[in-house]
Amino acid sequence: MFTYHSANTSAAQPALVNAIEQGLRAELALSLKMIF
C-alpha cells in the first residue's frame, strides 16, 4: 500500500508541476501583453 501510494504520488507530481508551469506561463504572457 505504502509503496503503491508513493509511486502514485511521484508519478502524479510532474503532471502537477507541468500544470502549474503552464498556468504561470499563460498568466505571464497575459501580463506582458497588457504592459506592452
Long-range contacts (C-beta under 8 A, 24 or more apart in sequence): none
